[in-house]
Amino acid sequence: MELRYELKSLIAKNGTTLKKVCEKLTEQTERLYIGNNITNKLRRKTIKFEEVQEILDVLGYHIEFVRNE
């Protein structure tokens, strides 16, 4: 599944919106986050790993690397 759909799914599961996530990100990082910008980055596949980590942190998730066996 694409990252775009994974993030949208996690946002919905948490009962929030991208706009609210962006507001929390702006508060935490003191950088302006706008939903349309995040959506466009996801669509173009140009979102930074750090930004994904910050979004997941707001949602209460983290990235874990697991070795394929």
Summary of the structure (lengths in Angstrom):
residues: 69
radius of gyration: 12.1
end to end distance: 20.1
largest distance: 40.7
contacts: 149
relative contact order: 0.17
helix: 64%
strand: 0%
